[in-house]
Amino acid sequence: MSRDSQIKVFLQNQKKCVYQENQYLSQHTWYRIGGPADFLVFPSNKECLRVIVRFCNEEKIPYFILGLGANVLVSDSGFRGIVLKLTDGFREIRSKGEIIDTEAGVNLQDLILYCEKWSLSGLEYLSGIPGTIGGALIMNAGTDQAVIGDVITEVSGITAQGDDFSIGGDEIGFAYRSAPLLQDKIILSCRLKMHRESARKLREVRLQQMEYRQQKQPVEYPSCGSVFMRPPGDYAGRLIERAGLKGLRRGDAMVSEKHAGFIINLGKASAADVRFLIDEIQRIVQAEYGILLRPEVRFLGFDR
Ligand SMILES: Cc1cc2nc3c(=O)[nH]c(=O)nc-3n(C[C@H](O)[C@H](O)[C@H](O)COP(=O)(O)OP(=O)(O)OC[C@H]3O[C@@H](n4cnc5c(N)ncnc54)[C@H](O)[C@@H]3O)c2cc1C
């Protein structure tokens, strides 16, 4: 039996999980770029997910957890393995006083609106950042004012071996766009400790953040946000702009004129186009300023 047939038989036997074959990931990434995944699976609960993860381990089948795909560049040839998306079944939010328990498939913006409704402060500066709670935790998403790690007291899920884990927020080692102890784990839920603030004030901050993004970022085009991490003491966008790279174009991928830290998809950009620009930017900025820009975007389905 071929490997794909073996996976198919296995998935057909899982009653609680929907799957699609050869599904183009361009339909599941913010960039609107990406070739097909052999299998795109939507597990409906934790046990179903655990069984799949254990199967992947035993059979040495690569798998990848995809959130909203707002920080992922998928190659044009796609991904040979199983992409897991946590959607229905992983979208509950509960709260008691200033404590919120949320599942990983919840949209970050929905959680921000929930907080506003219940006058809970801590995430409002993340307004406008696309993603799920799972993706936000892995990336420690945020702004200069606040990151999600600031309000996390506990994260739970399953390990790469399919065992349960639960880690205190203080142990995770949240740092700039990283959450070291969460890497290679599958996040299913987390607990947040918020503080009280008036809904009016929270709304004001949310609208200010959205307005700022509209003005400063090319939100009208598909992208992955800032492609590169901030180098120590500087901004990637500033270095790229100073190197004269705004407007640099390959196919339909272009360094944004509005914000040089973004590479946008003008319509039909391929992953190869974006990757070419990433390599060019790194090469030129290093030659000009001696700084190697490190990608913030995660790559899927590439050889390197
Ligand atoms: C227009 C735009 C603006 C942006 N602005 C910002 C910003 O201001 N600040 C900022 O920090 N980011 C920003 N980003 C980047 C992006 O929004 C964040 O990184 C976001 O947290 C990604 O969430 P996601 O669900 O889309 O994750 P994905 O992009 O789908 O995945 C990102 C990583 O998280 C992993 N992952 C996702 N879910 C889980 C899970 N449940 N368990 C384990 N691993 C998981 C994936 O495997 C992958 O490695 C921006 C992006 C865009 C498009």
Ligand as a Chemical Component Dictionary entry (heavy atoms), coordinates in Angstrom:
data_LIG
# 
_chem_comp.id                   LIG 
_chem_comp.type                 NON-POLYMER 
_chem_comp.pdbx_formal_charge   0 
_chem_comp.three_letter_code    LIG 
# 
loop_
_chem_comp_atom.comp_id 
_chem_comp_atom.atom_id 
_chem_comp_atom.alt_atom_id 
_chem_comp_atom.type_symbol 
_chem_comp_atom.charge 
_chem_comp_atom.model_Cartn_x 
_chem_comp_atom.model_Cartn_y 
_chem_comp_atom.model_Cartn_z 
_chem_comp_atom.pdbx_ordinal 
LIG C1  C1  C 0 -1.266 42.079 8.219  1  
LIG C2  C2  C 0 -0.523 41.358 9.303  2  
LIG C3  C3  C 0 -0.093 42.050 10.418 3  
LIG C4  C4  C 0 0.598  41.383 11.441 4  
LIG N1  N1  N 0 0.999  42.092 12.536 5  
LIG C5  C5  C 0 1.609  41.463 13.553 6  
LIG C6  C6  C 0 1.979  42.173 14.736 7  
LIG O1  O1  O 0 1.768  43.370 14.888 8  
LIG N2  N2  N 0 2.598  41.474 15.734 9  
LIG C7  C7  C 0 2.854  40.136 15.636 10 
LIG O2  O2  O 0 3.394  39.548 16.591 11 
LIG N3  N3  N 0 2.517  39.442 14.511 12 
LIG C8  C8  C 0 1.902  40.071 13.482 13 
LIG N4  N4  N 0 1.562  39.361 12.355 14 
LIG C9  C9  C 0 1.917  37.944 12.241 15 
LIG C10 C10 C 0 0.787  36.972 12.674 16 
LIG O3  O3  O 0 -0.425 37.652 12.705 17 
LIG C11 C11 C 0 1.066  36.370 14.056 18 
LIG O4  O4  O 0 2.306  35.691 14.081 19 
LIG C12 C12 C 0 -0.037 35.410 14.486 20 
LIG O5  O5  O 0 0.155  35.094 15.837 21 
LIG C13 C13 C 0 -0.072 34.121 13.667 22 
LIG O6  O6  O 0 -1.168 33.328 14.120 23 
LIG P1  P1  P 0 -1.762 32.168 13.196 24 
LIG O7  O7  O 0 -2.863 31.497 13.919 25 
LIG O8  O8  O 0 -2.093 32.706 11.868 26 
LIG O9  O9  O 0 -0.527 31.180 13.106 27 
LIG P2  P2  P 0 0.065  30.484 11.789 28 
LIG O10 O10 O 0 0.628  31.531 10.909 29 
LIG O11 O11 O 0 -0.938 29.573 11.202 30 
LIG O12 O12 O 0 1.246  29.632 12.445 31 
LIG C14 C14 C 0 2.361  30.288 13.031 32 
LIG C15 C15 C 0 3.163  29.226 13.817 33 
LIG O13 O13 O 0 2.360  28.809 14.937 34 
LIG C16 C16 C 0 2.199  27.391 14.912 35 
LIG N5  N5  N 0 0.876  27.093 15.474 36 
LIG C17 C17 C 0 -0.323 27.633 15.161 37 
LIG N6  N6  N 0 -1.295 27.138 15.959 38 
LIG C18 C18 C 0 -0.693 26.261 16.790 39 
LIG C19 C19 C 0 -1.152 25.416 17.848 40 
LIG N7  N7  N 0 -2.429 25.364 18.240 41 
LIG N8  N8  N 0 -0.244 24.640 18.487 42 
LIG C20 C20 C 0 1.059  24.663 18.125 43 
LIG N9  N9  N 0 1.549  25.420 17.137 44 
LIG C21 C21 C 0 0.683  26.217 16.480 45 
LIG C22 C22 C 0 2.338  26.993 13.450 46 
LIG O14 O14 O 0 2.716  25.632 13.329 47 
LIG C23 C23 C 0 3.429  27.962 13.000 48 
LIG O15 O15 O 0 4.693  27.470 13.366 49 
LIG C24 C24 C 0 0.872  40.008 11.320 50 
LIG C25 C25 C 0 0.436  39.303 10.184 51 
LIG C26 C26 C 0 -0.259 39.973 9.189  52 
LIG C27 C27 C 0 -0.736 39.198 7.995  53 
# 
loop_
_chem_comp_bond.comp_id 
_chem_comp_bond.atom_id_1 
_chem_comp_bond.atom_id_2 
_chem_comp_bond.value_order 
_chem_comp_bond.pdbx_ordinal 
LIG C1  C2  SING 1  
LIG C2  C3  SING 2  
LIG C2  C26 DOUB 3  
LIG C3  C4  DOUB 4  
LIG C4  N1  SING 5  
LIG C4  C24 SING 6  
LIG N1  C5  DOUB 7  
LIG C5  C6  SING 8  
LIG C5  C8  SING 9  
LIG C6  O1  DOUB 10 
LIG C6  N2  SING 11 
LIG N2  C7  SING 12 
LIG C7  O2  DOUB 13 
LIG C7  N3  SING 14 
LIG N3  C8  DOUB 15 
LIG C8  N4  SING 16 
LIG N4  C9  SING 17 
LIG N4  C24 SING 18 
LIG C9  C10 SING 19 
LIG C10 O3  SING 20 
LIG C10 C11 SING 21 
LIG C11 O4  SING 22 
LIG C11 C12 SING 23 
LIG C12 O5  SING 24 
LIG C12 C13 SING 25 
LIG C13 O6  SING 26 
LIG O6  P1  SING 27 
LIG P1  O7  DOUB 28 
LIG P1  O8  SING 29 
LIG P1  O9  SING 30 
LIG O9  P2  SING 31 
LIG P2  O10 DOUB 32 
LIG P2  O11 SING 33 
LIG P2  O12 SING 34 
LIG O12 C14 SING 35 
LIG C14 C15 SING 36 
LIG C15 O13 SING 37 
LIG C15 C23 SING 38 
LIG O13 C16 SING 39 
LIG C16 N5  SING 40 
LIG C16 C22 SING 41 
LIG N5  C17 SING 42 
LIG N5  C21 SING 43 
LIG C17 N6  DOUB 44 
LIG N6  C18 SING 45 
LIG C18 C19 SING 46 
LIG C18 C21 DOUB 47 
LIG C19 N7  SING 48 
LIG C19 N8  DOUB 49 
LIG N8  C20 SING 50 
LIG C20 N9  DOUB 51 
LIG N9  C21 SING 52 
LIG C22 O14 SING 53 
LIG C22 C23 SING 54 
LIG C23 O15 SING 55 
LIG C24 C25 DOUB 56 
LIG C25 C26 SING 57 
LIG C26 C27 SING 58 
# 
